Amino acid sequence: MTSRRSSPHSPRIRVRVLADSVVAIGPGKADLLDAIVETGSISAAARTMRMSYRRAWLLVDTMNACFRSPLVTTEKGGAEGGGATLTPTGQRVLRGYRALSRRVRKEFVPLLRAPGHKR
């Protein structure tokens, strides 16, 4: 998983896309999608992010409910284990979200005051 954190001397910008009042995707959900891509499972992604499986599953469920088609599909476990993958929509949403976040940072970081700057 790639770190998306800014330096301590630049403003912290967090982009969230809302569906009504629900966060459809934001930085944490995007990081979870990245972790699912890397690990191939929601439970392994949750472990790498130090969150409970339940929390990760609820975030995936929320994302799947917010978009017209699901972002993540799962297969039941068994002898060979289960797994999770991003759908084509999930891949598109993740790419679009990362591109949007880069554009917003590029546009606004030069205009914002540095953290701790007094007026």
C-alpha positions as CSV (number, residue, x, y, z in Angstrom):
1,M,0.0,0.0,0.0
2,T,1.4,3.4,-1.0
3,S,1.4,6.1,1.7
4,R,-0.6,9.1,0.7
5,R,0.5,11.3,3.6
6,S,1.7,14.8,3.0
7,S,4.8,16.2,4.7
8,P,4.3,17.8,8.1
9,H,5.0,21.2,6.6
10,S,2.3,21.2,4.0
11,P,-1.4,21.6,4.5
12,R,-3.4,18.3,4.9
13,I,-6.0,17.9,2.2
14,R,-8.5,15.1,2.3
15,V,-11.0,14.7,-0.5
16,R,-14.3,12.9,0.1
17,V,-17.0,12.1,-2.4
18,L,-20.5,12.1,-0.9
19,A,-23.6,10.3,-2.0
20,D,-26.2,12.3,-0.2
21,S,-24.7,12.5,3.3
22,V,-22.7,9.3,3.1
23,V,-19.0,9.3,2.2
24,A,-19.0,7.1,-0.9
25,I,-15.2,7.2,-1.1
26,G,-12.5,9.1,0.8
27,P,-8.9,8.6,1.7
28,G,-9.4,5.7,4.1
29,K,-11.8,3.8,1.8
30,A,-9.4,4.3,-1.1
31,D,-6.5,2.9,1.0
32,L,-8.8,-0.1,1.9
33,L,-9.4,-0.7,-1.9
34,D,-5.6,-0.5,-2.5
35,A,-5.1,-3.1,0.3
36,I,-7.7,-5.4,-1.2
37,V,-6.0,-5.2,-4.5
38,E,-2.6,-6.0,-2.8
39,T,-3.9,-8.8,-0.6
40,G,-6.8,-10.3,-2.5
41,S,-9.0,-10.4,0.6
42,I,-11.0,-8.1,2.9
43,S,-9.7,-9.8,6.1
44,A,-6.0,-9.5,5.0
45,A,-6.6,-5.9,3.9
46,A,-8.1,-5.2,7.3
47,R,-5.1,-6.7,9.1
48,T,-2.6,-4.6,7.0
49,M,-4.6,-1.5,7.9
50,R,-4.9,-2.5,11.6
51,M,-8.7,-2.5,11.6
52,S,-11.2,-5.1,12.4
53,Y,-12.7,-7.3,9.7
54,R,-16.1,-6.0,10.6
55,R,-15.1,-2.4,10.1
56,A,-13.5,-3.2,6.7
57,W,-16.5,-5.2,5.6
58,L,-18.9,-2.3,6.6
59,L,-16.7,0.2,4.6
60,V,-16.8,-2.1,1.6
61,D,-20.6,-2.6,2.0
62,T,-21.1,1.2,2.2
63,M,-19.0,1.8,-1.0
64,N,-20.9,-1.0,-2.8
65,A,-24.2,0.6,-1.8
66,C,-23.2,4.1,-2.9
67,F,-22.3,3.3,-6.5
68,R,-24.5,2.0,-9.2
69,S,-22.5,-1.2,-9.4
70,P,-20.4,-2.8,-6.7
71,L,-16.7,-1.8,-6.3
72,V,-15.7,-5.1,-4.6
73,T,-16.8,-8.6,-5.2
74,T,-16.2,-11.5,-2.8
75,E,-16.0,-15.3,-3.0
76,K,-17.0,-17.5,0.0
77,G,-14.2,-19.2,1.8
78,G,-13.7,-22.9,1.8
79,A,-11.0,-25.4,1.2
80,E,-9.2,-23.0,-1.1
81,G,-10.2,-19.9,0.9
82,G,-12.3,-17.0,-0.3
83,G,-11.2,-13.7,-1.7
84,A,-12.1,-10.2,-2.8
85,T,-11.4,-8.3,-6.0
86,L,-12.1,-4.9,-7.3
87,T,-14.7,-4.9,-10.1
88,P,-14.0,-2.8,-13.3
89,T,-16.1,-0.1,-11.6
90,G,-14.0,-0.4,-8.4
91,Q,-10.8,0.0,-10.5
92,R,-12.3,3.0,-12.3
93,V,-13.5,4.7,-9.0
94,L,-10.1,4.1,-7.3
95,R,-8.2,5.5,-10.3
96,G,-10.6,8.5,-10.5
97,Y,-10.4,9.2,-6.8
98,R,-6.6,9.1,-6.8
99,A,-6.4,11.4,-9.8
100,L,-9.0,13.8,-8.3
101,S,-7.0,13.9,-5.0
102,R,-3.8,14.7,-6.9
103,R,-5.5,17.5,-8.8
104,V,-7.1,19.0,-5.6
105,R,-3.7,18.9,-3.8
106,K,-1.9,20.5,-6.7
107,E,-4.5,23.3,-7.0
108,F,-4.9,24.1,-3.3
109,V,-1.7,23.3,-1.5
110,P,0.0,26.5,-2.9
111,L,-2.9,28.6,-1.7
112,L,-3.3,27.2,1.9
113,R,-1.3,28.3,4.9
114,A,1.2,25.8,6.3
115,P,0.1,24.0,9.5
116,G,0.9,25.9,12.6
117,H,1.1,29.2,10.8
118,K,-0.2,32.1,12.8
119,R,-2.0,35.0,11.2
